[in-house]
Amino acid sequence: MVTIAVTGHMDLTEEAVVPVRAALRNLLTGLTLDMLVGRSCLARGADTLFAEEVLSLGGHLSAIIPSRDYREAVVRPADLAKFDALRDAAAEVMVMPYDHAGRAAYEAANRRLLQGADRLMAIWDGSAPTGRGGGTADTVAAARLAGLGVDVVWPPGASRSET
């Protein structure tokens, strides 16, 4: 088994979806797919694109949900169907022991995301940590500190929304 975790920006633009998806597919295709486990928190944007690509290539999905209220408190109504479909398709779903979504839950979910992972794919523009904890840059730093290989995915055409 090869376990690849993902972290990345939630605010990818519509124009970023195609190049990011293609870059993910290119990286993932080189792996032994019947042995691939993709680990994701299923957040909108990068996490969702990664999860969809893992499944489309025949890999197994492991979902880590940051809190018991994550779906109701965080997932936008427009993203509910996709979130539910990915959660239902996951071979493993772990809900972190937090009642409410927030910094502590996100930080714990990201620590669990990295535990036992072989690599981290970071759909990341290289921006510095925001100081809120649990973000993409924080997760990349933690992975590097733990000695995990990190594949930064930010192809030409990738961008974030300004809202």
VOBASE-625640 format. One record per residue: z, x, y of N, C-alpha, C in turn. Coordinates in steps of 0.05 Angstrom, whole numbers. Atoms other than C-alpha are relative to their C-alpha. Layout:
# residues N
+--------+--------+--------+--------+--------+--------+--------+--------+--------+
|    nc3 |    nc1 |    nc2 |   cac3 |   cac1 |   cac2 |    cc3 |    cc1 |    cc2 |
+--------+--------+--------+--------+--------+--------+--------+--------+--------+
|      Z |      X |      Y |      Z |      X |      Y |      Z |      X |      Y |
...
+--------+--------+--------+--------+--------+--------+--------+--------+--------+
END
This chain:
# residues 163
+--------+--------+--------+--------+--------+--------+--------+--------+--------+
|    nc3 |    nc1 |    nc2 |   cac3 |   cac1 |   cac2 |    cc3 |    cc1 |    cc2 |
+--------+--------+--------+--------+--------+--------+--------+--------+--------+
|      0 |     17 |    -24 |      0 |      0 |      0 |      0 |     17 |     25 |
|      0 |    -13 |    -27 |    -15 |     22 |     71 |      8 |    -22 |     20 |
|    -10 |     19 |    -20 |     24 |    -14 |    125 |     -7 |     10 |     28 |
|      7 |     -7 |    -27 |     -6 |    -14 |    194 |     13 |    -21 |     18 |
|    -12 |     18 |    -19 |     35 |    -44 |    250 |    -17 |     -1 |     25 |
|     15 |      2 |    -25 |      6 |    -68 |    316 |     19 |     -7 |     23 |
|    -12 |      7 |    -25 |     29 |    -71 |    387 |    -23 |     -1 |     20 |
|     22 |      1 |    -19 |    -12 |    -88 |    447 |      5 |    -21 |     22 |
|     -2 |     18 |    -24 |    -23 |   -127 |    511 |     -7 |    -29 |     -8 |
|      4 |     28 |      4 |    -18 |   -202 |    511 |    -21 |    -11 |     19 |
|     16 |     10 |    -22 |    -60 |   -209 |    574 |    -28 |     11 |      0 |
|     28 |    -10 |      1 |   -128 |   -185 |    550 |    -19 |    -21 |     12 |
|     20 |     19 |    -11 |   -187 |   -216 |    587 |    -18 |    -10 |    -22 |
|     20 |     10 |     19 |   -239 |   -257 |    552 |    -21 |     21 |     -7 |
|     20 |    -20 |      4 |   -288 |   -200 |    562 |      9 |     23 |    -18 |
|    -12 |    -22 |     16 |   -241 |   -152 |    525 |      0 |     -7 |    -30 |
|     -3 |      8 |     27 |   -240 |   -193 |    461 |    -20 |     13 |    -19 |
|     21 |    -11 |     17 |   -307 |   -170 |    432 |      3 |     30 |     -4 |
|     -2 |    -29 |      5 |   -299 |    -95 |    444 |     26 |      8 |    -15 |
|    -25 |     -6 |     13 |   -226 |    -95 |    422 |     -2 |     -8 |    -30 |
|      3 |      9 |     28 |   -242 |   -135 |    359 |    -18 |     20 |    -16 |
|     19 |    -19 |     14 |   -300 |    -87 |    342 |     15 |     26 |     -5 |
|    -15 |    -25 |      4 |   -255 |    -26 |    352 |     21 |     -2 |    -22 |
|    -19 |      4 |     21 |   -201 |    -55 |    308 |    -14 |     -1 |    -27 |
|     14 |      2 |     25 |   -251 |    -73 |    254 |    -10 |     28 |     -9 |
|      9 |    -27 |      6 |   -279 |     -2 |    257 |     22 |     17 |    -12 |
|    -23 |    -15 |     10 |   -210 |     29 |    248 |     10 |    -10 |    -27 |
|    -11 |     11 |     25 |   -188 |    -19 |    194 |    -19 |      2 |    -24 |
|     20 |     -1 |     21 |   -252 |    -16 |    154 |      2 |     27 |    -16 |
|     -3 |    -26 |     14 |   -237 |     57 |    137 |     23 |      1 |    -19 |
|    -24 |      0 |     17 |   -174 |     37 |    100 |     -7 |    -14 |    -27 |
|      3 |     14 |     25 |   -167 |     14 |     28 |     10 |    -28 |      4 |
|     -8 |     26 |     -9 |   -167 |    -59 |     45 |     16 |    -17 |    -20 |
|    -16 |     16 |     19 |   -140 |    -88 |    -19 |     29 |      9 |     -1 |
|    -27 |    -11 |     -1 |    -79 |    -45 |     -6 |     12 |     -2 |     28 |
|     -8 |      0 |    -28 |    -74 |    -59 |     69 |     19 |    -23 |      6 |
|    -18 |     20 |    -11 |    -15 |    -95 |     99 |      0 |      4 |     30 |
|     -1 |      0 |    -29 |    -21 |   -111 |    173 |     24 |    -14 |      9 |
|    -26 |     11 |     -9 |     45 |   -123 |    208 |     -3 |     -7 |     29 |
|      4 |     10 |    -27 |     44 |   -165 |    271 |     22 |    -20 |      8 |
|    -19 |     20 |    -10 |     91 |   -206 |    315 |    -15 |    -26 |      8 |
|     17 |     24 |     -5 |     33 |   -256 |    325 |     -1 |    -10 |     28 |
|      2 |      8 |    -28 |     37 |   -256 |    400 |    -30 |     -4 |      7 |
|     28 |      3 |     -8 |    -26 |   -278 |    436 |    -12 |     27 |      8 |
|     13 |    -25 |     -8 |    -77 |   -225 |    454 |     -3 |     19 |    -23 |
|      4 |    -22 |     19 |    -74 |   -159 |    416 |     11 |     -6 |    -28 |
|    -12 |      5 |     26 |    -27 |   -181 |    360 |    -17 |    -20 |    -16 |
|     16 |     20 |     13 |    -70 |   -242 |    344 |    -27 |     11 |     -9 |
|     26 |    -12 |      7 |   -136 |   -204 |    345 |      4 |     18 |    -25 |
|     -6 |    -18 |     23 |   -106 |   -152 |    297 |      4 |    -16 |    -25 |
|     -6 |     16 |     23 |    -79 |   -205 |    250 |    -25 |    -13 |    -11 |
|     25 |     13 |      8 |   -146 |   -241 |    248 |    -18 |     20 |    -14 |
|     17 |    -21 |     13 |   -183 |   -176 |    232 |     11 |      9 |    -27 |
|    -12 |     -8 |     26 |   -134 |   -156 |    177 |     -7 |    -21 |    -21 |
|      6 |     22 |     20 |   -144 |   -224 |    143 |    -29 |     -1 |     -6 |
|     29 |      2 |      5 |   -219 |   -225 |    153 |    -11 |     22 |    -18 |
|      8 |    -23 |     16 |   -224 |   -157 |    119 |     13 |      0 |    -28 |
|    -13 |      3 |     26 |   -183 |   -181 |     59 |     27 |     13 |     -3 |
|    -26 |    -11 |      1 |   -118 |   -148 |     78 |     22 |    -21 |     -1 |
|    -23 |     18 |      1 |    -49 |   -179 |     74 |     15 |      1 |     27 |
|    -14 |      2 |    -25 |    -11 |   -202 |    136 |     30 |     -3 |     -4 |
|    -29 |      2 |     -1 |     63 |   -191 |    148 |      7 |     -7 |     28 |
|     -7 |      9 |    -27 |     89 |   -231 |    207 |     30 |      4 |      5 |
|    -27 |     -2 |     -9 |    152 |   -215 |    245 |      3 |    -17 |     25 |
|     -4 |     19 |    -22 |    175 |   -272 |    290 |     26 |      8 |     14 |
|    -24 |    -11 |    -14 |    224 |   -247 |    344 |     25 |    -18 |      0 |
|    -24 |     18 |     -1 |    269 |   -309 |    345 |     -7 |    -27 |    -12 |
|      4 |     26 |     12 |    280 |   -377 |    315 |    -15 |    -20 |     19 |
|     13 |     19 |    -19 |    255 |   -412 |    379 |    -26 |     11 |     11 |
|     23 |    -14 |    -11 |    196 |   -365 |    390 |    -24 |    -19 |      3 |
|     24 |     18 |     -2 |    142 |   -417 |    374 |      3 |    -20 |     23 |
|     -4 |     21 |    -20 |    172 |   -470 |    419 |      4 |     12 |     28 |
|     -7 |    -11 |    -27 |    195 |   -424 |    475 |    -21 |     18 |     12 |
|     18 |    -21 |    -10 |    139 |   -373 |    480 |    -29 |     -6 |     -5 |
|     28 |      5 |      6 |     75 |   -395 |    446 |    -11 |    -22 |     18 |
|     13 |     19 |    -18 |     30 |   -430 |    496 |    -13 |    -23 |    -17 |
|     12 |     22 |     14 |      5 |   -499 |    476 |    -29 |      6 |    -10 |
|     28 |     -7 |      8 |    -67 |   -473 |    474 |     -1 |     19 |    -23 |
|     -1 |    -20 |     22 |    -46 |   -419 |    424 |     15 |     -9 |    -25 |
|    -16 |      9 |     23 |     -4 |   -462 |    377 |    -15 |     -1 |    -26 |
|     16 |      3 |     25 |    -59 |   -477 |    326 |     -6 |     28 |    -12 |
|      6 |    -27 |     10 |    -78 |   -403 |    320 |     25 |     13 |    -10 |
|    -26 |    -12 |      9 |     -5 |   -381 |    316 |      8 |    -12 |    -27 |
|     -8 |     13 |     25 |     10 |   -433 |    262 |    -18 |      9 |    -24 |
|     19 |     -8 |     21 |    -53 |   -414 |    222 |      6 |     28 |    -10 |
|     -6 |    -28 |      8 |    -36 |   -340 |    223 |     27 |      1 |    -14 |
|    -26 |      0 |     14 |     37 |   -353 |    205 |     -3 |    -11 |    -28 |
|      4 |     12 |     27 |     15 |   -397 |    147 |    -16 |     18 |    -18 |
|     16 |    -19 |     16 |    -35 |   -344 |    124 |     14 |     25 |     -8 |
|    -15 |    -25 |      5 |     17 |   -289 |    124 |     12 |      0 |    -28 |
|    -11 |     -3 |     27 |     38 |   -263 |     56 |     31 |      2 |      3 |
|    -29 |     -3 |     -5 |    107 |   -250 |     87 |      5 |     -8 |     29 |
|     -9 |      7 |    -27 |    142 |   -281 |    147 |     29 |      6 |      2 |
|    -28 |     -6 |     -6 |    206 |   -252 |    174 |      7 |    -10 |     28 |
|    -10 |     10 |    -26 |    243 |   -289 |    229 |     25 |     16 |      6 |
|    -23 |    -16 |     -7 |    290 |   -243 |    265 |     25 |    -17 |      6 |
|    -24 |     17 |     -2 |    363 |   -267 |    269 |      9 |     -4 |     29 |
|     -7 |      6 |    -28 |    361 |   -288 |    342 |     -8 |    -30 |      4 |
|      6 |     29 |     -6 |    365 |   -361 |    365 |    -21 |     -2 |     22 |
|     18 |      3 |    -23 |    328 |   -348 |    430 |    -17 |     25 |      5 |
|     18 |    -22 |     -7 |    268 |   -306 |    450 |     11 |     13 |     25 |
|     -9 |    -16 |    -24 |    284 |   -251 |    500 |      0 |     29 |     -7 |
|      2 |    -29 |      3 |    291 |   -177 |    508 |     12 |     11 |    -26 |
|    -13 |    -10 |     25 |    340 |   -165 |    451 |    -16 |     -8 |    -24 |
|     16 |      9 |     23 |    298 |   -206 |    403 |    -26 |     16 |     -2 |
|     26 |    -15 |      1 |    233 |   -170 |    423 |      5 |     29 |     -8 |
|     -6 |    -28 |      7 |    265 |   -101 |    418 |      6 |      2 |    -30 |
|     -6 |     -1 |     28 |    293 |   -117 |    349 |    -25 |     -5 |    -17 |
|     25 |      5 |     15 |    226 |   -145 |    326 |    -18 |     25 |      0 |
|     16 |    -24 |     -1 |    191 |    -82 |    349 |     11 |     22 |    -17 |
|    -12 |    -20 |     18 |    241 |    -38 |    313 |     -7 |     -7 |    -29 |
|      7 |      8 |     28 |    229 |    -78 |    249 |    -30 |      4 |     -5 |
|     29 |     -4 |      3 |    154 |    -75 |    261 |     -6 |     28 |     -9 |
|      5 |    -28 |      6 |    157 |      1 |    257 |     13 |      9 |    -26 |
|    -14 |     -9 |     25 |    205 |      6 |    197 |    -19 |     -2 |    -24 |
|     17 |     -1 |     23 |    166 |     28 |    137 |    -30 |     -1 |      5 |
|     29 |      0 |     -6 |     99 |     27 |    173 |    -10 |     28 |     -4 |
|     13 |    -25 |      3 |     50 |     82 |    159 |    -14 |     10 |     25 |
|     14 |     -5 |    -25 |     14 |     78 |    226 |      5 |    -23 |     19 |
|     -1 |     21 |    -20 |     15 |     39 |    291 |    -27 |      0 |     14 |
|     24 |      4 |    -17 |    -47 |     11 |    324 |     10 |    -12 |     26 |
|     -9 |      9 |    -26 |    -35 |      3 |    398 |    -24 |     -8 |     17 |
|     21 |     10 |    -18 |    -83 |    -40 |    438 |     12 |      1 |     28 |
|    -16 |     -9 |    -23 |    -60 |     -7 |    501 |    -16 |     15 |     20 |
|     15 |    -14 |    -21 |    -88 |     15 |    567 |     14 |     25 |     10 |
|    -14 |    -25 |     -8 |    -38 |     73 |    572 |     20 |     -4 |     22 |
|    -19 |      4 |    -22 |      5 |     40 |    625 |     28 |      6 |     -8 |
|    -28 |     -8 |      4 |     77 |     61 |    633 |     17 |    -24 |     -7 |
|    -18 |     22 |      6 |    135 |     20 |    607 |      7 |    -16 |     25 |
|     -7 |     17 |    -22 |    154 |    -39 |    651 |     29 |      0 |      6 |
|    -29 |      0 |     -4 |    228 |    -28 |    642 |     13 |    -25 |    -11 |
|    -11 |     24 |     12 |    236 |    -96 |    609 |      7 |      3 |    -29 |
|     -5 |     -5 |     28 |    240 |    -66 |    539 |    -17 |    -18 |    -18 |
|     15 |     16 |     20 |    202 |    -90 |    478 |    -29 |     -1 |      6 |
|     29 |      1 |     -7 |    134 |    -77 |    510 |    -16 |     20 |    -15 |
|     19 |    -17 |     14 |     73 |    -40 |    486 |      7 |     30 |      3 |
|     -6 |    -28 |     -4 |     90 |     27 |    518 |     26 |      9 |    -13 |
|    -25 |     -6 |     13 |    161 |     24 |    492 |     -4 |      3 |    -30 |
|      5 |     -1 |     29 |    136 |     11 |    421 |    -16 |     25 |     -7 |
|     15 |    -25 |      5 |     86 |     68 |    425 |     19 |     24 |      1 |
|    -19 |    -22 |     -3 |    141 |    115 |    449 |     18 |      2 |    -24 |
|    -18 |      1 |     24 |    187 |     93 |    392 |    -15 |      9 |    -25 |
|     15 |     -9 |     24 |    132 |    103 |    340 |     -4 |     30 |      1 |
|      4 |    -29 |     -2 |    116 |    172 |    366 |     26 |     16 |     -5 |
|    -26 |    -13 |      4 |    190 |    191 |    367 |      7 |      0 |    -29 |
|     -6 |      2 |     29 |    195 |    168 |    294 |    -20 |     16 |    -16 |
|     20 |    -16 |     15 |    135 |    212 |    276 |    -23 |    -16 |    -12 |
|     22 |     17 |     10 |     87 |    154 |    262 |    -26 |      8 |     15 |
|     26 |     -3 |    -13 |     13 |    165 |    276 |     -6 |    -25 |     16 |
|      7 |     22 |    -17 |    -11 |    122 |    333 |    -30 |      1 |      6 |
|     28 |      3 |     -7 |    -83 |     98 |    341 |     -1 |    -17 |     25 |
|      3 |     16 |    -24 |    -94 |     77 |    413 |    -28 |    -12 |      1 |
|     25 |     15 |      0 |   -148 |     24 |    417 |     -3 |    -11 |     29 |
|      7 |     10 |    -27 |   -176 |     15 |    488 |    -29 |      7 |      5 |
|     29 |     -7 |     -2 |   -252 |     14 |    482 |    -11 |     -7 |     28 |
|     13 |      8 |    -25 |   -300 |     10 |    541 |     -4 |    -30 |      0 |
|      2 |     29 |     -2 |   -300 |    -62 |    565 |     27 |    -14 |     -3 |
|    -26 |     12 |      2 |   -227 |    -73 |    550 |     13 |     -2 |     27 |
|    -14 |      3 |    -25 |   -187 |   -100 |    608 |     22 |    -22 |     -2 |
|    -22 |     19 |      0 |   -126 |   -141 |    625 |     -3 |    -19 |     24 |
|      2 |     19 |    -22 |   -121 |   -203 |    668 |     21 |      8 |     21 |
|    -18 |     -7 |    -22 |    -87 |   -197 |    735 |     21 |    -21 |      5 |
|    -19 |     22 |     -4 |    -47 |   -261 |    729 |     24 |      3 |    -18 |
+--------+--------+--------+--------+--------+--------+--------+--------+--------+
END
